[in-house]
Amino acid sequence: MLGLGGVLNTKGQISSDSAAQERLTGAVKGWLATKPNDGWLLILDNYDDVDAVDIRLLLPTCDVGNVIITSRKSNLRSFGKTVAIEEIGEEASTALLAKSVGKEVLGGEGKHPGTIGGA
Protein backbone atom coordinates (compact mmCIF):
# COMPACT_ATOMS: atom_id res chain seq x y z
CA MET A 1 0.00 0.00 0.00
CA LEU A 2 2.86 2.38 0.79
CA GLY A 3 5.13 1.06 -1.96
CA LEU A 4 7.84 -0.06 0.42
CA GLY A 5 9.13 -3.17 -1.32
CA GLY A 6 12.71 -3.89 -0.29
CA VAL A 7 12.54 -1.88 2.93
CA LEU A 8 12.18 -4.96 5.13
CA ASN A 9 14.84 -7.64 5.41
CA THR A 10 14.10 -11.38 5.26
CA LYS A 11 13.20 -11.39 8.98
CA GLY A 12 10.56 -8.68 8.47
CA GLN A 13 12.70 -6.04 10.17
CA ILE A 14 13.37 -2.58 8.80
CA SER A 15 16.61 -2.60 6.85
CA SER A 16 19.53 -0.82 8.48
CA ASP A 17 20.27 0.82 5.12
CA SER A 18 19.82 4.59 5.57
CA ALA A 19 18.12 4.99 2.17
CA ALA A 20 15.53 2.36 3.12
CA GLN A 21 14.92 4.04 6.46
CA GLU A 22 14.45 7.43 4.79
CA ARG A 23 12.04 5.87 2.30
CA LEU A 24 10.04 4.28 5.10
CA THR A 25 9.92 7.48 7.15
CA GLY A 26 8.83 9.50 4.13
CA ALA A 27 6.11 7.00 3.21
CA VAL A 28 4.65 6.94 6.73
CA LYS A 29 4.77 10.74 7.07
CA GLY A 30 3.14 11.05 3.65
CA TRP A 31 0.38 8.61 4.59
CA LEU A 32 -0.32 10.49 7.85
CA ALA A 33 -0.71 13.74 5.88
CA THR A 34 -3.00 12.24 3.21
CA LYS A 35 -6.73 12.88 3.43
CA PRO A 36 -8.77 11.29 4.95
CA ASN A 37 -6.06 10.01 7.31
CA ASP A 38 -6.78 12.25 10.26
CA GLY A 39 -7.33 11.69 13.93
CA TRP A 40 -4.35 9.32 14.19
CA LEU A 41 -2.12 8.88 17.22
CA LEU A 42 1.61 8.25 16.82
CA ILE A 43 3.40 7.05 19.97
CA LEU A 44 7.19 7.19 20.04
CA ASP A 45 7.92 5.18 23.16
CA ASN A 46 11.06 5.23 25.28
CA TYR A 47 12.93 8.00 23.48
CA ASP A 48 15.88 8.12 25.85
CA ASP A 49 18.94 8.09 23.59
CA VAL A 50 18.47 11.63 22.33
CA ASP A 51 22.06 11.88 21.07
CA ALA A 52 21.80 8.80 18.83
CA VAL A 53 18.47 9.51 17.09
CA ASP A 54 17.17 12.82 15.76
CA ILE A 55 13.49 12.25 16.44
CA ARG A 56 12.59 15.38 14.48
CA LEU A 57 13.16 13.33 11.33
CA LEU A 58 10.34 11.00 12.40
CA LEU A 59 7.75 13.61 13.36
CA PRO A 60 4.94 14.30 10.89
CA THR A 61 4.74 17.85 9.57
CA CYS A 62 0.94 17.86 9.28
CA ASP A 63 -1.43 18.86 12.06
CA VAL A 64 -4.26 16.35 11.69
CA GLY A 65 -3.16 13.88 14.36
CA ASN A 66 -1.45 13.60 17.71
CA VAL A 67 2.04 12.56 18.76
CA ILE A 68 3.04 11.29 22.19
CA ILE A 69 6.71 10.86 23.02
CA THR A 70 7.61 8.94 26.15
CA SER A 71 11.05 9.40 27.67
CA ARG A 72 12.98 9.37 30.91
CA LYS A 73 14.75 12.53 29.75
CA SER A 74 13.43 15.85 30.99
CA ASN A 75 14.91 18.12 28.32
CA LEU A 76 12.36 17.54 25.54
CA ARG A 77 10.36 20.74 25.97
CA SER A 78 11.24 21.87 22.45
CA PHE A 79 8.87 19.20 21.11
CA GLY A 80 5.78 20.63 22.80
CA LYS A 81 3.83 20.25 26.01
CA THR A 82 5.50 18.03 28.59
CA VAL A 83 3.87 16.12 31.42
CA ALA A 84 6.05 14.68 34.18
CA ILE A 85 4.62 11.51 35.66
CA GLU A 86 5.71 8.77 38.01
CA GLU A 87 5.16 5.10 37.19
CA ILE A 88 1.42 4.56 36.89
CA GLY A 89 -0.96 1.63 36.46
CA GLU A 90 -3.07 0.66 33.48
CA GLU A 91 -6.23 2.56 34.48
CA ALA A 92 -4.35 5.80 35.20
CA SER A 93 -2.26 5.49 32.02
CA THR A 94 -5.41 4.96 29.93
CA ALA A 95 -6.97 8.07 31.49
CA LEU A 96 -3.81 10.10 30.83
CA LEU A 97 -3.69 8.91 27.22
CA ALA A 98 -7.35 9.76 26.70
CA LYS A 99 -6.95 13.20 28.23
CA SER A 100 -3.90 13.97 26.10
CA VAL A 101 -5.83 13.34 22.88
CA GLY A 102 -9.08 14.91 24.08
CA LYS A 103 -11.13 11.72 24.37
CA GLU A 104 -13.45 10.25 26.98
CA VAL A 105 -12.69 7.10 28.95
CA LEU A 106 -15.53 4.69 29.59
CA GLY A 107 -15.28 2.74 32.80
CA GLY A 108 -18.11 0.34 32.11
CA GLU A 109 -19.52 -1.84 29.44
CA GLY A 110 -20.11 0.25 26.35
CA LYS A 111 -17.98 1.70 23.63
CA HIS A 112 -18.72 4.39 21.17
CA PRO A 113 -16.65 6.16 18.50
CA GLY A 114 -14.03 8.47 19.93
CA THR A 115 -13.74 6.53 23.17
CA ILE A 116 -10.72 4.91 24.76
CA GLY A 117 -11.54 2.06 27.08
CA GLY A 118 -14.67 0.06 27.63
CA ALA A 119 -15.27 -3.65 27.86
Secondary structure, 3 states (H helix, E strand, C coil): CCCCCCCECCCCCECCCHHHHHHHHHHHHHHHHCCCCCCCEEEECCCCCCCCCCHHHCCCCCCCCEEEECCCCCCCHHHCCCCCCCCCCHHHHHHHHHHHCCCEEECCCCCCCCEEECC
